[in-house]
Amino acid sequence: MISFVNYEIYLSRFLIISSFVLLIFITFAVIYISFVSWKDKKRLKQD
């Protein structure tokens, strides 16, 4: 029973950390895509 509780704690900790990492990764991806789109619009207006 104790090992199952430890396993559950490690699993929940892993899920929390991985969800934060995924959230940060998605945030940076959205910022990067927005930046590239903004640069592309700026380039198209100049031509």
C-alpha positions as CSV (number, residue, x, y, z in Angstrom):
1,M,0.0,0.0,0.0
2,I,2.8,2.4,0.8
3,S,4.6,1.8,-2.5
4,F,1.3,2.5,-4.3
5,V,0.9,5.8,-2.5
6,N,4.5,6.7,-3.3
7,Y,3.9,5.8,-7.0
8,E,0.7,8.0,-7.0
9,I,2.6,10.9,-5.5
10,Y,5.4,10.6,-8.1
11,L,2.9,10.2,-10.9
12,S,1.0,13.3,-9.9
13,R,4.2,15.3,-9.5
14,F,5.4,14.2,-12.9
15,L,2.0,15.1,-14.4
16,I,2.1,18.6,-12.8
17,I,5.7,19.3,-13.9
18,S,5.1,18.0,-17.5
19,S,1.9,20.1,-17.8
20,F,3.8,23.2,-16.7
21,V,6.6,22.4,-19.2
22,L,4.0,21.9,-22.0
23,L,2.3,25.1,-21.1
24,I,5.6,27.0,-21.3
25,F,6.4,25.4,-24.6
26,I,3.0,26.2,-26.1
27,T,3.3,29.8,-24.8
28,F,6.7,30.3,-26.5
29,A,5.4,28.6,-29.7
30,V,2.4,31.0,-29.8
31,I,4.7,34.0,-29.2
32,Y,7.1,32.8,-31.9
33,I,4.3,32.2,-34.4
34,S,2.8,35.6,-33.7
35,F,6.2,37.3,-34.1
36,V,6.9,35.5,-37.4
37,S,3.4,36.5,-38.7
38,W,3.9,40.1,-37.6
39,K,7.3,40.2,-39.4
40,D,5.7,38.7,-42.5
41,K,2.9,41.3,-42.5
42,K,5.4,44.1,-42.1
43,R,7.5,42.7,-45.0
44,L,4.4,42.4,-47.3
45,K,3.4,46.0,-46.6
46,Q,6.9,47.3,-47.6
47,D,6.8,45.7,-51.0
